[in-house]
Amino acid sequence: MEKIVAFIPVRGGSKGIPNKNIKDIAGKPLVYWTANAASQCELIDKVYVSTDSDQIKSVVNGLNLPKVEVISRSEATATDTASTESALLEFTENHSSESVILIQATSPLLTAEDLTKAVQIHAKEGKSLLSVVRQKRFIWKETENGTVVPVNYDFNHRPRRQEFDGFLVENGAFYITKRTALLAAQNRLSGDVVAYEMAEESYYEIDEPEDWKIIEQLLLNKTKASSPVKKDIKLVLTDVDGVLTDAGMYYSESGDELKKFNTHDGMAFKLLREAGYKTGIVTSEVTTIVENRAKKLKADFLYQGKEHGGKLQAAQEICKALNISLDQVAYIGDDINCFDLLNSVGLAACPANALPKIKSVPAINVLTKKGGEGVFREFVAQFILE
């Protein structure tokens, strides 16, 4: 029997933000952030994403996150009026474990570290636990005669912020309880309850478009701050279609194939060359267009016709010629034939519209621009020449 399982309910319908749970935020589907945090928590044995949507099932499965399994939920627990408790209880009745963690996908600022510390508290105390944030705000309430009175302080003796303990606010990120207690109380919390305090910015939940903008910026800042910038990069490689181009297929009236490149990416090659970096293009197609583009960019290396493992092999050949290791290589790609190479280099990145499997590569930097929009220039400016 599994000791601790995580349960993440994600419905297909969303009134405020259409397809909210699989809409990209900071370069990844919303559900990715909490599912990934749970999957990275070593104290969680299994992560179940429960949904009524085939589209969500496909997206989550495409993330290829360890320990994550997508399960179906009944129609009765997936309506607009159905409670989260109904889905949680339906799951718990059919899955054995000692404890269950209910995680809300609308709290993408959740981290594996948060979950690990909270599980340790739950294990020690043996009580229901919920996530909270500390708010240092002065709260007032209306009275029957229309006046207002303070709830948590005396305005005649207003405390300074550093002297004010504030109050704990439920942020909705997660809840932990014993399975037996959950089934007995029919509620995510019961008995004596303890709290795990998260960072203040985790107060935000995604319910409205305004919340989305705030949290996306927080995620982007957090991702950039945690990304290991490799200062020993010697070689910068890129894919073509979906990175240097928008992956579109264009044809002239005479049937000639055309590709649209971005001049900003061309400048990135020039900047890299002037800074002493070697550059290269590794692509699965074989076209004269790419050959001509590589010459114009003055790329040091061009490998065409490289599918899947062939891209990694090409990078290894270049490394051997330059007497460097793959740890000294930066690469940006967007599709499954880039997967092996992205998993092997010292610095990996992908466009905002890369496939979910590519976005799941550990430590990959998901950029804000899409392929063909100057994403290679963004990669170079942000992580290599910053």
DRENDO-1510 file (C-alpha; in Angstrom, 1 decimal, always signed):
<recs>
REC; n; res; u; v; w
REC; 1; MET; +0.0; +0.0; +0.0 .
REC; 2; GLU; +1.2; +3.5; -0.9 .
REC; 3; LYS; +2.0; +5.6; +2.2 .
REC; 4; ILE; +1.4; +9.1; +0.9 .
REC; 5; VAL; -0.4; +10.0; -2.4 .
REC; 6; ALA; -1.1; +13.3; -4.0 .
REC; 7; PHE; -4.4; +14.0; -5.6 .
REC; 8; ILE; -4.8; +16.9; -8.2 .
REC; 9; PRO; -8.3; +17.4; -9.5 .
REC; 10; VAL; -8.5; +19.3; -12.9 .
REC; 11; ARG; -11.8; +19.7; -14.6 .
REC; 12; GLY; -12.1; +20.3; -18.3 .
REC; 13; GLY; -14.6; +23.2; -18.0 .
REC; 14; SER; -13.5; +26.6; -16.8 .
REC; 15; LYS; -15.7; +29.7; -16.9 .
REC; 16; GLY; -13.3; +32.5; -16.1 .
REC; 17; ILE; -10.3; +31.3; -18.2 .
REC; 18; PRO; -11.1; +28.8; -20.9 .
REC; 19; ASN; -9.0; +25.6; -20.7 .
REC; 20; LYS; -7.3; +27.1; -17.7 .
REC; 21; ASN; -5.7; +23.9; -16.4 .
REC; 22; ILE; -3.8; +23.3; -19.6 .
REC; 23; LYS; -3.2; +26.9; -20.8 .
REC; 24; ASP; +0.4; +27.7; -20.9 .
REC; 25; ILE; +1.7; +29.9; -18.1 .
REC; 26; ALA; +5.4; +30.9; -18.0 .
REC; 27; GLY; +5.9; +28.4; -20.9 .
REC; 28; LYS; +4.3; +25.4; -19.4 .
REC; 29; PRO; +0.7; +24.1; -18.9 .
REC; 30; LEU; -0.8; +25.3; -15.6 .
REC; 31; VAL; -1.2; +21.8; -14.3 .
REC; 32; TYR; +2.5; +21.1; -14.9 .
REC; 33; TRP; +3.7; +23.3; -12.1 .
REC; 34; THR; +1.9; +21.5; -9.2 .
REC; 35; ALA; +2.2; +18.1; -10.8 .
REC; 36; ASN; +5.9; +18.6; -11.2 .
REC; 37; ALA; +6.3; +19.8; -7.6 .
REC; 38; ALA; +4.5; +16.8; -6.3 .
REC; 39; SER; +6.5; +14.4; -8.5 .
REC; 40; GLN; +9.8; +15.9; -7.3 .
REC; 41; CYS; +8.8; +15.4; -3.6 .
REC; 42; GLU; +10.6; +12.2; -2.5 .
REC; 43; LEU; +8.1; +11.7; +0.4 .
REC; 44; ILE; +5.1; +11.3; -2.0 .
REC; 45; ASP; +4.8; +7.8; -3.5 .
REC; 46; LYS; +2.3; +8.5; -6.3 .
REC; 47; VAL; +0.7; +11.6; -7.9 .
REC; 48; TYR; -2.8; +11.2; -9.4 .
REC; 49; VAL; -4.2; +13.8; -11.7 .
REC; 50; SER; -8.0; +13.3; -11.9 .
REC; 51; THR; -9.9; +14.8; -14.9 .
REC; 52; ASP; -13.0; +14.4; -17.0 .
REC; 53; SER; -11.2; +15.8; -20.1 .
REC; 54; ASP; -9.5; +13.7; -22.8 .
REC; 55; GLN; -7.5; +16.8; -23.8 .
REC; 56; ILE; -6.2; +17.3; -20.3 .
REC; 57; LYS; -5.3; +13.6; -20.1 .
REC; 58; SER; -3.3; +13.9; -23.3 .
REC; 59; VAL; -1.4; +17.0; -22.1 .
REC; 60; VAL; -0.5; +15.6; -18.7 .
REC; 61; ASN; +0.6; +12.3; -20.2 .
REC; 62; GLY; +2.8; +14.2; -22.7 .
REC; 63; LEU; +4.6; +15.9; -19.8 .
REC; 64; ASN; +6.2; +12.5; -18.9 .
REC; 65; LEU; +6.5; +13.5; -15.2 .
REC; 66; PRO; +7.7; +10.7; -12.9 .
REC; 67; LYS; +5.2; +9.2; -10.5 .
REC; 68; VAL; +2.3; +11.0; -12.2 .
REC; 69; GLU; -0.7; +8.9; -13.3 .
REC; 70; VAL; -3.8; +10.4; -15.0 .
REC; 71; ILE; -7.1; +8.9; -13.8 .
REC; 72; SER; -10.7; +9.6; -14.8 .
REC; 73; ARG; -13.4; +11.1; -12.6 .
REC; 74; SER; -17.1; +10.5; -12.8 .
REC; 75; GLU; -19.4; +13.0; -14.4 .
REC; 76; ALA; -21.1; +13.6; -11.1 .
REC; 77; THR; -17.9; +15.0; -9.6 .
REC; 78; ALA; -17.0; +17.1; -12.6 .
REC; 79; THR; -20.0; +19.5; -12.9 .
REC; 80; ASP; -19.9; +23.2; -12.2 .
REC; 81; THR; -21.7; +22.6; -8.9 .
REC; 82; ALA; -19.7; +19.6; -7.7 .
REC; 83; SER; -17.4; +20.2; -4.8 .
REC; 84; THR; -13.8; +19.4; -4.7 .
REC; 85; GLU; -14.6; +17.2; -1.7 .
REC; 86; SER; -16.8; +14.9; -3.9 .
REC; 87; ALA; -13.9; +14.3; -6.3 .
REC; 88; LEU; -11.5; +13.8; -3.4 .
REC; 89; LEU; -13.8; +11.3; -1.6 .
REC; 90; GLU; -14.5; +9.4; -4.8 .
REC; 91; PHE; -10.7; +9.0; -5.3 .
REC; 92; THR; -10.0; +8.1; -1.7 .
REC; 93; GLU; -12.7; +5.4; -1.6 .
REC; 94; ASN; -11.0; +3.6; -4.5 .
REC; 95; HIS; -7.3; +4.1; -3.7 .
REC; 96; SER; -5.6; +2.9; -0.5 .
REC; 97; SER; -2.9; +4.9; +1.2 .
REC; 98; GLU; -2.1; +6.1; +4.7 .
REC; 99; SER; -2.4; +9.8; +3.9 .
REC; 100; VAL; -3.8; +11.9; +1.0 .
REC; 101; ILE; -2.6; +15.3; -0.1 .
REC; 102; LEU; -5.1; +17.4; -2.0 .
REC; 103; ILE; -3.3; +19.8; -4.3 .
REC; 104; GLN; -5.0; +22.6; -6.2 .
REC; 105; ALA; -3.6; +23.1; -9.8 .
REC; 106; THR; -4.5; +26.8; -9.5 .
REC; 107; SER; -1.5; +27.3; -7.1 .
REC; 108; PRO; +1.5; +27.0; -9.4 .
REC; 109; LEU; +3.9; +28.6; -7.0 .
REC; 110; LEU; +3.9; +25.4; -4.9 .
REC; 111; THR; +7.3; +23.7; -4.6 .
REC; 112; ALA; +8.6; +20.3; -3.9 .
REC; 113; GLU; +10.3; +21.8; -0.8 .
REC; 114; ASP; +7.0; +23.1; +0.5 .
REC; 115; LEU; +5.5; +19.6; +0.2 .
REC; 116; THR; +8.4; +17.8; +1.7 .
REC; 117; LYS; +8.4; +20.1; +4.8 .
REC; 118; ALA; +4.6; +19.8; +5.1 .
REC; 119; VAL; +4.6; +16.0; +4.9 .
REC; 120; GLN; +7.3; +15.9; +7.6 .
REC; 121; ILE; +5.1; +18.0; +9.9 .
REC; 122; HIS; +2.1; +15.9; +9.2 .
REC; 123; ALA; +4.0; +12.7; +9.9 .
REC; 124; LYS; +5.3; +14.1; +13.2 .
REC; 125; GLU; +2.0; +15.5; +14.4 .
REC; 126; GLY; -0.4; +13.0; +12.9 .
REC; 127; LYS; -3.0; +15.7; +12.3 .
REC; 128; SER; -4.7; +17.3; +9.3 .
REC; 129; LEU; -2.6; +20.1; +7.8 .
REC; 130; LEU; -3.3; +23.0; +5.5 .
REC; 131; SER; -1.1; +25.5; +3.6 .
REC; 132; VAL; -1.3; +29.1; +4.7 .
REC; 133; VAL; +0.4; +32.5; +4.2 .
REC; 134; ARG; +1.0; +35.1; +6.8 .
REC; 135; GLN; -0.7; +38.4; +6.1 .
REC; 136; LYS; +0.2; +41.6; +8.0 .
REC; 137; ARG; -3.0; +43.5; +7.3 .
REC; 138; PHE; -5.4; +45.2; +9.6 .
REC; 139; ILE; -8.8; +43.7; +9.2 .
REC; 140; TRP; -12.1; +45.5; +9.8 .
REC; 141; LYS; -15.7; +44.3; +9.8 .
REC; 142; GLU; -19.0; +46.1; +9.4 .
REC; 143; THR; -21.4; +46.3; +12.3 .
REC; 144; GLU; -25.2; +46.3; +12.3 .
REC; 145; ASN; -25.4; +50.1; +12.6 .
REC; 146; GLY; -23.1; +50.6; +9.5 .
REC; 147; THR; -19.9; +51.5; +11.3 .
REC; 148; VAL; -16.7; +49.4; +11.1 .
REC; 149; VAL; -14.6; +48.0; +13.9 .
REC; 150; PRO; -11.1; +46.4; +13.9 .
REC; 151; VAL; -10.9; +42.6; +14.1 .
REC; 152; ASN; -7.2; +42.0; +14.7 .
REC; 153; TYR; -5.7; +45.1; +16.3 .
REC; 154; ASP; -6.5; +48.1; +18.5 .
REC; 155; PHE; -6.3; +51.3; +16.4 .
REC; 156; ASN; -5.6; +53.3; +19.5 .
REC; 157; HIS; -2.3; +51.4; +19.8 .
REC; 158; ARG; -1.4; +50.7; +16.2 .
REC; 159; PRO; +1.5; +48.3; +16.1 .
REC; 160; ARG; +4.5; +48.7; +13.7 .
REC; 161; ARG; +4.7; +46.1; +11.0 .
REC; 162; GLN; +7.7; +44.4; +12.5 .
REC; 163; GLU; +5.9; +44.1; +15.8 .
REC; 164; PHE; +2.7; +42.7; +14.3 .
REC; 165; ASP; +2.3; +39.0; +14.0 .
REC; 166; GLY; -0.4; +39.3; +11.5 .
REC; 167; PHE; -2.8; +36.4; +10.8 .
REC; 168; LEU; -2.7; +33.2; +8.8 .
REC; 169; VAL; -4.7; +33.0; +5.5 .
REC; 170; GLU; -5.6; +29.8; +3.8 .
REC; 171; ASN; -4.0; +30.0; +0.4 .
REC; 172; GLY; -5.6; +26.8; -1.1 .
REC; 173; ALA; -2.4; +25.3; -2.3 .
REC; 174; PHE; -2.7; +21.9; -0.5 .
REC; 175; TYR; -4.2; +19.9; +2.3 .
REC; 176; ILE; -3.0; +16.8; +4.0 .
REC; 177; THR; -5.0; +14.3; +6.0 .
REC; 178; LYS; -5.1; +10.7; +7.1 .
REC; 179; ARG; -7.2; +8.5; +4.7 .
REC; 180; THR; -9.2; +7.1; +7.6 .
REC; 181; ALA; -9.9; +10.6; +9.0 .
REC; 182; LEU; -11.0; +11.9; +5.5 .
REC; 183; LEU; -13.4; +9.0; +5.0 .
REC; 184; ALA; -14.8; +9.4; +8.5 .
REC; 185; ALA; -15.3; +13.1; +8.4 .
REC; 186; GLN; -16.1; +13.3; +4.7 .
REC; 187; ASN; -13.9; +16.4; +4.7 .
REC; 188; ARG; -10.3; +17.4; +3.7 .
REC; 189; LEU; -9.7; +18.6; +7.3 .
REC; 190; SER; -10.9; +17.2; +10.6 .
REC; 191; GLY; -10.0; +17.1; +14.2 .
REC; 192; ASP; -7.0; +19.2; +15.4 .
REC; 193; VAL; -5.5; +21.1; +12.4 .
REC; 194; VAL; -1.9; +22.3; +12.0 .
REC; 195; ALA; -0.6; +24.7; +9.4 .
REC; 196; TYR; +2.4; +24.9; +7.0 .
REC; 197; GLU; +3.4; +28.5; +6.2 .
REC; 198; MET; +4.3; +29.2; +2.6 .
REC; 199; ALA; +6.0; +32.3; +1.0 .
REC; 200; GLU; +3.8; +35.4; +1.0 .
REC; 201; GLU; +3.5; +35.5; -2.8 .
REC; 202; SER; +1.8; +32.1; -2.8 .
REC; 203; TYR; -1.3; +34.0; -1.5 .
REC; 204; TYR; -2.3; +34.3; -5.2 .
REC; 205; GLU; -4.5; +31.7; -6.8 .
REC; 206; ILE; -5.5; +31.7; -10.4 .
REC; 207; ASP; -9.2; +32.5; -10.6 .
REC; 208; GLU; -9.3; +35.5; -12.9 .
REC; 209; PRO; -7.2; +36.8; -15.8 .
REC; 210; GLU; -5.7; +39.4; -13.5 .
REC; 211; ASP; -4.4; +36.7; -11.2 .
REC; 212; TRP; -2.9; +34.9; -14.3 .
REC; 213; LYS; -0.7; +38.0; -15.2 .
REC; 214; ILE; +0.6; +38.4; -11.7 .
REC; 215; ILE; +1.5; +34.7; -11.2 .
REC; 216; GLU; +3.0; +34.3; -14.6 .
REC; 217; GLN; +5.5; +37.1; -13.8 .
REC; 218; LEU; +6.3; +35.5; -10.4 .
REC; 219; LEU; +6.9; +32.2; -12.1 .
REC; 220; LEU; +9.2; +33.7; -14.8 .
REC; 221; ASN; +11.2; +35.5; -12.1 .
REC; 222; LYS; +11.4; +32.4; -10.0 .
REC; 223; THR; +12.4; +30.2; -13.0 .
REC; 224; LYS; +15.2; +32.6; -14.1 .
REC; 225; ALA; +16.5; +33.0; -10.5 .
REC; 226; SER; +16.7; +29.2; -10.1 .
REC; 227; SER; +18.2; +28.4; -13.5 .
REC; 228; PRO; +21.8; +27.5; -13.3 .
REC; 229; VAL; +23.7; +29.8; -15.8 .
REC; 230; LYS; +26.7; +28.0; -17.2 .
REC; 231; LYS; +29.6; +30.4; -17.3 .
REC; 232; ASP; +31.8; +27.8; -19.0 .
REC; 233; ILE; +29.7; +27.5; -22.2 .
REC; 234; LYS; +32.0; +27.2; -25.3 .
REC; 235; LEU; +29.5; +26.1; -28.0 .
REC; 236; VAL; +26.0; +27.3; -28.8 .
REC; 237; LEU; +23.8; +25.1; -31.0 .
REC; 238; THR; +20.3; +25.5; -32.3 .
REC; 239; ASP; +17.6; +23.6; -34.1 .
REC; 240; VAL; +16.0; +25.3; -37.2 .
REC; 241; ASP; +12.3; +24.6; -37.7 .
REC; 242; GLY; +10.4; +25.8; -34.7 .
REC; 243; VAL; +13.3; +27.8; -33.3 .
REC; 244; LEU; +15.0; +29.9; -36.0 .
REC; 245; THR; +11.7; +29.6; -37.9 .
REC; 246; ASP; +8.0; +29.5; -36.9 .
REC; 247; ALA; +7.9; +25.8; -38.2 .
REC; 248; GLY; +5.6; +26.9; -41.0 .
REC; 249; MET; +5.8; +25.3; -44.4 .
REC; 250; TYR; +5.7; +28.0; -47.2 .
REC; 251; TYR; +5.7; +27.4; -50.9 .
REC; 252; SER; +6.1; +29.7; -53.9 .
REC; 253; GLU; +3.8; +29.5; -57.0 .
REC; 254; SER; +6.4; +27.3; -58.7 .
REC; 255; GLY; +6.5; +24.9; -55.7 .
REC; 256; ASP; +9.7; +26.0; -54.2 .
REC; 257; GLU; +9.9; +25.6; -50.4 .
REC; 258; LEU; +10.4; +28.8; -48.4 .
REC; 259; LYS; +11.4; +29.4; -44.7 .
REC; 260; LYS; +11.0; +32.6; -42.7 .
REC; 261; PHE; +13.9; +33.5; -40.5 .
REC; 262; ASN; +14.1; +36.3; -37.9 .
REC; 263; THR; +16.9; +38.9; -38.2 .
REC; 264; HIS; +17.1; +39.3; -34.4 .
REC; 265; ASP; +18.4; +35.7; -34.3 .
REC; 266; GLY; +21.0; +36.6; -37.0 .
REC; 267; MET; +22.3; +39.3; -34.7 .
REC; 268; ALA; +22.6; +36.8; -31.9 .
REC; 269; PHE; +25.0; +34.7; -34.0 .
REC; 270; LYS; +27.1; +37.8; -34.7 .
REC; 271; LEU; +27.2; +38.7; -31.0 .
REC; 272; LEU; +28.2; +35.2; -30.1 .
REC; 273; ARG; +31.0; +35.1; -32.7 .
REC; 274; GLU; +32.3; +38.5; -31.4 .
REC; 275; ALA; +32.3; +37.1; -27.8 .
REC; 276; GLY; +34.4; +34.1; -28.8 .
REC; 277; TYR; +31.7; +31.4; -28.8 .
REC; 278; LYS; +31.5; +28.7; -31.5 .
REC; 279; THR; +28.1; +28.3; -33.0 .
REC; 280; GLY; +26.3; +25.5; -34.9 .
REC; 281; ILE; +23.0; +24.4; -36.5 .
REC; 282; VAL; +21.8; +20.9; -36.0 .
REC; 283; THR; +18.6; +20.0; -37.9 .
REC; 284; SER; +16.6; +16.9; -39.1 .
REC; 285; GLU; +15.9; +18.3; -42.6 .
REC; 286; VAL; +18.3; +18.6; -45.5 .
REC; 287; THR; +17.7; +21.8; -47.5 .
REC; 288; THR; +19.7; +24.3; -49.5 .
REC; 289; ILE; +17.8; +27.0; -47.7 .
REC; 290; VAL; +19.3; +26.1; -44.3 .
REC; 291; GLU; +22.8; +25.7; -45.9 .
REC; 292; ASN; +22.6; +29.2; -47.3 .
REC; 293; ARG; +21.3; +30.6; -44.0 .
REC; 294; ALA; +24.1; +28.9; -42.1 .
REC; 295; LYS; +26.6; +30.5; -44.5 .
REC; 296; LYS; +25.1; +33.9; -44.0 .
REC; 297; LEU; +25.1; +33.5; -40.2 .
REC; 298; LYS; +28.7; +32.3; -40.4 .
REC; 299; ALA; +27.9; +29.4; -38.2 .
REC; 300; ASP; +30.9; +27.3; -37.4 .
REC; 301; PHE; +29.1; +23.9; -37.8 .
REC; 302; LEU; +26.1; +22.7; -39.8 .
REC; 303; TYR; +24.7; +19.2; -39.4 .
REC; 304; GLN; +21.6; +18.4; -41.5 .
REC; 305; GLY; +19.5; +15.2; -41.7 .
REC; 306; LYS; +20.0; +14.4; -38.0 .
REC; 307; GLU; +16.9; +12.7; -36.4 .
REC; 308; HIS; +16.5; +11.9; -32.7 .
REC; 309; GLY; +19.8; +10.4; -31.4 .
REC; 310; GLY; +21.5; +11.8; -34.5 .
REC; 311; LYS; +21.5; +15.3; -33.0 .
REC; 312; LEU; +23.2; +14.1; -29.9 .
REC; 313; GLN; +25.8; +12.3; -32.0 .
REC; 314; ALA; +26.4; +15.4; -34.1 .
REC; 315; ALA; +27.0; +17.4; -30.9 .
REC; 316; GLN; +29.4; +14.8; -29.6 .
REC; 317; GLU; +31.4; +14.9; -32.8 .
REC; 318; ILE; +31.6; +18.7; -32.5 .
REC; 319; CYS; +32.7; +18.5; -28.9 .
REC; 320; LYS; +35.4; +16.0; -29.8 .
REC; 321; ALA; +36.7; +18.3; -32.5 .
REC; 322; LEU; +36.7; +21.3; -30.1 .
REC; 323; ASN; +38.1; +19.2; -27.2 .
REC; 324; ILE; +35.2; +20.2; -24.9 .
REC; 325; SER; +32.4; +18.3; -23.1 .
REC; 326; LEU; +28.6; +18.4; -23.5 .
REC; 327; ASP; +28.5; +20.3; -20.3 .
REC; 328; GLN; +30.0; +23.2; -22.2 .
REC; 329; VAL; +27.3; +23.1; -24.8 .
REC; 330; ALA; +24.1; +25.3; -24.9 .
REC; 331; TYR; +21.3; +24.0; -27.1 .
REC; 332; ILE; +17.8; +25.2; -27.9 .
REC; 333; GLY; +15.2; +22.9; -29.5 .
REC; 334; ASP; +11.5; +22.5; -29.7 .
REC; 335; ASP; +10.4; +19.0; -30.8 .
REC; 336; ILE; +10.9; +15.3; -29.8 .
REC; 337; ASN; +13.9; +14.8; -32.0 .
REC; 338; CYS; +15.7; +17.4; -29.8 .
REC; 339; PHE; +14.9; +15.5; -26.6 .
REC; 340; ASP; +18.1; +13.4; -26.2 .
REC; 341; LEU; +20.4; +16.3; -26.9 .
REC; 342; LEU; +18.5; +18.7; -24.6 .
REC; 343; ASN; +18.9; +16.1; -21.8 .
REC; 344; SER; +22.6; +15.9; -22.4 .
REC; 345; VAL; +23.9; +19.5; -22.7 .
REC; 346; GLY; +25.0; +21.9; -19.9 .
REC; 347; LEU; +22.4; +24.5; -20.8 .
REC; 348; ALA; +19.1; +23.6; -22.4 .
REC; 349; ALA; +16.3; +25.9; -23.6 .
REC; 350; CYS; +13.1; +25.8; -25.7 .
REC; 351; PRO; +10.6; +28.2; -27.2 .
REC; 352; ALA; +7.4; +29.0; -25.4 .
REC; 353; ASN; +5.4; +26.9; -27.9 .
REC; 354; ALA; +7.7; +23.8; -27.7 .
REC; 355; LEU; +6.1; +20.4; -27.2 .
REC; 356; PRO; +5.1; +19.4; -23.6 .
REC; 357; LYS; +7.6; +16.6; -23.6 .
REC; 358; ILE; +10.4; +19.1; -24.4 .
REC; 359; LYS; +9.2; +21.4; -21.6 .
REC; 360; SER; +9.5; +18.5; -19.2 .
REC; 361; VAL; +13.3; +18.2; -19.7 .
REC; 362; PRO; +14.9; +18.7; -16.2 .
REC; 363; ALA; +16.3; +22.2; -15.7 .
REC; 364; ILE; +15.3; +23.4; -19.2 .
REC; 365; ASN; +14.8; +27.1; -19.7 .
REC; 366; VAL; +11.4; +27.8; -21.2 .
REC; 367; LEU; +11.6; +31.1; -23.0 .
REC; 368; THR; +8.9; +33.7; -23.5 .
REC; 369; LYS; +9.1; +33.9; -27.3 .
REC; 370; LYS; +7.8; +31.4; -29.8 .
REC; 371; GLY; +9.8; +29.9; -32.6 .
REC; 372; GLY; +10.5; +32.4; -35.4 .
REC; 373; GLU; +10.0; +35.4; -33.0 .
REC; 374; GLY; +13.6; +35.9; -32.1 .
REC; 375; VAL; +13.7; +33.2; -29.4 .
REC; 376; PHE; +17.3; +32.3; -30.2 .
REC; 377; ARG; +18.3; +35.9; -29.5 .
REC; 378; GLU; +16.3; +35.8; -26.2 .
REC; 379; PHE; +18.2; +32.6; -25.2 .
REC; 380; VAL; +21.6; +34.1; -26.0 .
REC; 381; ALA; +20.9; +37.5; -24.4 .
REC; 382; GLN; +19.3; +36.1; -21.2 .
REC; 383; PHE; +21.5; +33.1; -20.4 .
REC; 384; ILE; +24.8; +33.4; -22.3 .
REC; 385; LEU; +25.7; +37.0; -22.9 .
REC; 386; GLU; +23.9; +38.5; -20.0 .
</recs>
